[in-house]
């Protein structure tokens, strides 16, 4: 049986956080958020990790993290650079923002040939989530997968967040996914404010995507087609990004994919803002105290 691969998107700029949060120590012994994801992935049965990074952080990344990962699991890196586009498209001279998560996953084309999961480098997903995805990917079949979380458990107290709010069928498949970019707590509920200032009230019990996906290599061709369409329409917009939830939504609408929603009871937390960090540190400390993780993940 071929073990699934884990694709870790670690090329983000961290502009709202104010630094390279991919490498920020969160654990009791200096572990990063990625350390906990790799730890959970290994014990769930993943056999390889592919990191999507930028060339300018390659040395710091490999010196900080690459050595102890490589001792335990096969490691490869691919690079997400703005000028890595399909033929006929060019980067606007003024653009500094990356092209988004669809583009990040595309960078692994030709590198991953087996079923694989996708996660963000700076998010904590929990052990059950990796186990659910590992079982789904190892079972074979053509269906993709998404781990779903409860919206209220993913919000930040320190600013708005973007979330893919999901509609799920009675038999557990994703029907549509709506990318909302300005969600914040609102009492015991939540609200989203769009670019025109219109407010949409949310219960906060909605199922949301936290960019934890399961795919087969077939997806690379589909992503390429969608990303080229995105570039045709938005390449002149200096801030437009092609998000993977929007791409998956397009595949669903065209009947080109089926996505099983794997509901996890794990807690999710991330570090979108610098102010989120103390909560993340405290959450890890509680998980260690509860016996979910050893105090030191890696013993080099």
C-alpha positions as CSV (number, residue, x, y, z in Angstrom):
1,X,0.0,0.0,0.0
2,X,1.3,3.4,-1.0
3,X,1.5,5.8,1.9
4,X,-0.1,9.2,1.3
5,X,2.0,12.4,1.2
6,X,1.5,15.6,3.1
7,X,1.9,18.9,1.2
8,X,2.6,21.8,3.6
9,X,2.0,25.3,2.3
10,X,4.7,27.4,4.0
11,X,5.4,30.2,1.5
12,X,3.1,32.8,3.1
13,X,4.5,36.3,3.8
14,X,2.9,36.6,7.3
15,X,2.1,40.2,6.7
16,X,-0.7,40.4,9.3
17,X,1.4,38.4,11.8
18,X,4.5,40.6,11.3
19,X,7.1,37.9,10.5
20,X,7.7,34.3,9.4
21,X,5.2,32.6,11.5
22,X,6.1,29.3,9.8
23,X,9.3,29.3,11.9
24,X,8.0,30.9,15.1
25,X,8.5,28.6,18.2
26,X,5.2,27.8,19.8
27,X,5.9,24.6,21.8
28,X,7.5,24.1,25.2
29,X,10.8,23.1,23.6
30,X,10.7,25.6,20.8
31,X,8.6,23.5,18.4
32,X,6.8,25.3,15.5
33,X,3.2,24.7,14.5
34,X,4.5,22.6,11.6
35,X,6.3,20.3,14.1
36,X,3.0,19.2,15.5
37,X,1.5,18.7,12.1
38,X,4.5,16.5,11.0
39,X,4.4,14.6,14.2
40,X,0.7,13.9,13.8
41,X,1.1,13.0,10.1
42,X,3.8,10.5,10.8
43,X,1.8,8.6,13.5
44,X,-1.3,8.7,11.2
45,X,0.7,6.9,8.5
46,X,1.9,9.5,6.1
47,X,5.1,8.6,4.4
48,X,6.5,11.8,2.9
49,X,6.3,15.6,3.4
50,X,6.6,18.1,0.6
51,X,7.0,21.7,1.7
52,X,6.0,24.7,-0.5
53,X,8.3,27.5,0.3
54,X,9.9,30.6,-1.2
55,X,13.5,30.7,-2.4
56,X,14.3,33.6,-0.1
57,X,13.5,31.5,3.1
58,X,15.0,28.3,1.9
59,X,18.2,28.5,3.9
60,X,16.5,29.6,7.1
61,X,13.8,27.0,6.6
62,X,16.1,24.1,6.0
63,X,18.5,25.1,8.8
64,X,15.7,25.5,11.3
65,X,13.4,22.5,10.4
66,X,14.7,20.4,7.6
67,X,17.4,18.5,9.4
68,X,15.2,16.8,12.1
69,X,12.4,16.1,9.7
70,X,14.7,14.4,7.2
71,X,15.8,12.0,10.0
72,X,12.2,10.7,10.4
73,X,10.4,11.1,7.1
74,X,11.2,11.7,3.4
75,X,11.3,15.4,2.8
76,X,11.1,17.4,-0.4
77,X,10.7,21.1,-1.2
78,X,9.1,23.0,-4.1
79,X,9.1,26.7,-4.6
80,X,6.2,29.1,-5.0
81,X,7.5,32.1,-6.9
82,X,5.3,34.8,-8.4
83,X,6.9,34.4,-11.9
84,X,6.2,30.6,-12.0
85,X,3.2,31.0,-14.3
86,X,1.8,29.2,-17.3
87,X,2.9,30.2,-20.8
88,X,1.4,33.5,-22.0
89,X,1.0,35.1,-18.6
90,X,3.3,37.6,-16.9
91,X,3.6,39.1,-13.4
92,X,2.6,42.8,-13.2
93,X,5.6,44.8,-12.3
94,X,3.9,46.3,-9.2
95,X,2.7,43.0,-7.7
96,X,4.2,41.8,-4.4
97,X,1.5,39.5,-3.2
98,X,1.6,35.7,-3.9
99,X,-1.0,34.2,-6.2
100,X,-2.7,32.2,-3.5
101,X,-3.2,28.6,-2.4
102,X,-4.3,27.1,-5.7
103,X,-1.0,28.3,-7.2
104,X,0.9,26.9,-4.1
105,X,-0.5,23.4,-4.7
106,X,0.3,23.6,-8.4
107,X,4.0,23.9,-7.5
108,X,4.0,20.2,-6.6
109,X,2.9,19.1,-10.1
110,X,5.3,16.3,-11.2
111,X,6.6,15.9,-7.7
112,X,3.7,14.2,-6.1
113,X,2.4,11.0,-7.8
114,X,0.3,9.5,-4.9
115,X,-2.7,10.6,-2.9
116,X,-1.9,13.6,-0.8
117,X,-3.2,15.9,1.9
118,X,-2.8,19.7,1.9
119,X,-2.4,21.9,5.0
120,X,-1.3,25.4,6.0
121,X,2.1,25.5,7.8
122,X,0.9,27.9,10.5
123,X,-2.3,26.1,11.7
124,X,-2.8,23.4,14.3
125,X,-5.2,20.7,13.1
126,X,-5.1,18.0,15.7
127,X,-4.3,14.2,15.5
128,X,-7.8,13.0,14.7
129,X,-7.8,15.1,11.5
130,X,-4.7,13.5,10.1
131,X,-6.0,10.1,11.0
132,X,-9.2,10.8,9.1
133,X,-7.4,12.0,6.0
134,X,-4.8,9.1,6.1
135,X,-7.6,6.5,6.2
136,X,-9.5,8.2,3.3
137,X,-6.4,8.6,1.1
138,X,-5.1,5.1,1.8
139,X,-8.5,3.5,0.9
140,X,-8.1,4.6,-2.8
141,X,-10.9,5.8,-4.9
142,X,-11.4,9.0,-6.9
143,X,-13.2,11.1,-4.2
144,X,-11.4,14.1,-2.8
145,X,-11.8,15.0,0.9
146,X,-11.9,18.0,3.2
147,X,-11.6,18.1,7.0
148,X,-14.4,20.3,8.3
149,X,-14.3,22.3,11.6
150,X,-16.9,24.3,13.5
151,X,-16.7,28.0,12.6
152,X,-16.8,29.3,16.2
153,X,-13.8,27.2,17.1
154,X,-11.7,28.9,14.4
155,X,-12.2,32.6,15.0
156,X,-9.7,35.1,16.2
157,X,-10.3,37.7,19.0
158,X,-7.9,40.1,17.4
159,X,-9.2,40.7,13.9
160,X,-11.2,39.3,11.0
161,X,-10.4,36.0,9.3
162,X,-11.2,34.4,5.9
163,X,-13.0,31.2,6.0
164,X,-14.6,28.8,3.5
165,X,-18.1,28.2,4.8
166,X,-19.4,24.9,3.6
167,X,-22.8,23.4,2.6
168,X,-22.8,19.7,3.1
169,X,-25.2,17.1,1.7
170,X,-27.1,14.6,3.9
171,X,-24.6,11.9,2.8
172,X,-21.6,13.9,3.8
173,X,-20.4,15.4,0.6
174,X,-19.5,19.0,0.0
175,X,-22.1,20.8,-2.1
176,X,-20.8,24.4,-2.2
177,X,-18.2,26.4,-0.4
178,X,-18.4,30.2,0.1
179,X,-15.3,32.1,0.7
180,X,-16.0,34.9,3.2
181,X,-13.0,37.2,3.8
182,X,-14.0,39.3,6.8
183,X,-15.5,37.1,9.5
184,X,-15.3,38.1,13.2
185,X,-17.1,37.1,16.4
186,X,-20.4,38.8,17.2
187,X,-21.5,38.0,20.7
188,X,-22.2,34.3,20.7
189,X,-22.4,34.2,16.9
190,X,-20.3,35.6,14.1
191,X,-20.7,38.1,11.2
192,X,-19.1,38.7,7.8
193,X,-18.7,42.1,6.3
194,X,-18.2,42.3,2.5
195,X,-16.2,44.9,0.5
196,X,-19.3,47.1,0.2
197,X,-20.0,47.0,3.9
198,X,-22.9,44.6,3.8
199,X,-23.1,42.4,6.9
200,X,-24.1,38.7,6.9
201,X,-25.0,37.2,10.2
202,X,-23.7,33.7,10.9
203,X,-24.6,31.2,13.6
204,X,-21.0,30.3,14.2
205,X,-21.9,26.6,14.0
206,X,-21.3,26.4,10.3
207,X,-18.8,23.8,8.9
208,X,-15.8,25.6,7.5
209,X,-12.7,24.7,5.5
210,X,-9.4,25.3,7.2
211,X,-7.4,24.4,4.1
212,X,-7.0,20.7,5.2
213,X,-7.7,18.8,2.0
214,X,-7.2,15.3,0.5
215,X,-6.5,14.9,-3.2
216,X,-5.3,12.5,-5.8
217,X,-2.7,13.5,-8.5
218,X,-5.6,14.0,-10.9
219,X,-6.3,17.4,-9.3
220,X,-3.1,19.0,-10.7
221,X,-4.5,19.1,-14.2
222,X,-7.8,20.5,-12.9
223,X,-6.0,23.2,-10.8
224,X,-3.9,24.3,-13.8
225,X,-7.0,24.9,-15.9
226,X,-8.7,26.8,-13.2
227,X,-5.6,28.9,-12.4
228,X,-5.2,29.8,-16.0
229,X,-8.8,31.1,-16.1
230,X,-8.1,33.1,-13.0
231,X,-5.0,34.7,-14.6
232,X,-7.0,35.5,-17.7
233,X,-9.5,37.4,-15.6
234,X,-7.6,38.8,-12.6
235,X,-3.8,39.0,-13.4
236,X,-4.1,42.8,-13.6
237,X,-5.5,43.0,-10.1
238,X,-2.4,43.4,-7.8
239,X,-4.2,41.9,-4.8
240,X,-6.3,39.1,-6.3
241,X,-5.5,35.6,-5.1
242,X,-6.7,32.2,-6.3
243,X,-7.9,30.4,-3.2
244,X,-8.2,26.6,-3.2
245,X,-11.8,26.7,-1.7
246,X,-12.9,28.8,-4.7
247,X,-11.2,26.4,-7.1
248,X,-12.8,23.3,-5.5
249,X,-16.2,25.1,-5.6
250,X,-15.7,25.6,-9.4
251,X,-14.9,21.9,-9.7
252,X,-18.0,20.9,-7.8
253,X,-20.2,23.2,-9.9
254,X,-18.8,21.7,-13.1
255,X,-19.4,18.1,-11.8
256,X,-15.7,17.4,-12.1
257,X,-15.1,16.3,-8.5
258,X,-16.7,14.8,-5.4
259,X,-15.4,15.9,-2.0
260,X,-16.2,13.9,1.1
261,X,-16.4,16.1,4.3
262,X,-14.5,14.5,7.2
263,X,-15.8,16.1,10.4
264,X,-13.2,16.4,13.1
265,X,-13.8,16.9,16.8
266,X,-10.2,18.2,17.2
267,X,-9.7,21.8,18.2
268,X,-8.2,24.0,15.6
269,X,-6.1,27.1,16.2
270,X,-3.8,29.3,14.3
271,X,-1.7,32.4,14.4
272,X,-3.2,34.8,11.9
273,X,-2.2,37.8,14.1
274,X,0.7,38.3,16.6
275,X,-1.9,38.6,19.3
276,X,-3.1,35.0,18.6
277,X,0.3,33.6,19.7
278,X,-0.2,33.5,23.5
279,X,-3.4,31.5,23.0
280,X,-1.6,29.0,20.7
281,X,1.2,28.6,23.2
282,X,-1.3,28.0,26.0
283,X,-3.3,25.5,23.9
284,X,-0.1,23.5,23.2
285,X,0.8,23.6,26.9
286,X,-2.6,22.1,27.8
287,X,-2.3,19.4,25.2
288,X,1.1,18.4,26.5
289,X,-0.2,18.4,30.1
290,X,-3.1,16.2,28.9
291,X,-0.7,13.6,27.4
292,X,-1.6,14.2,23.8
293,X,2.0,15.1,23.0
294,X,5.4,14.6,24.7
295,X,7.0,17.7,26.1
296,X,9.7,17.5,23.5
297,X,8.6,16.2,20.1
298,X,12.0,15.6,18.5
299,X,14.9,13.9,20.3
300,X,17.9,14.5,17.9
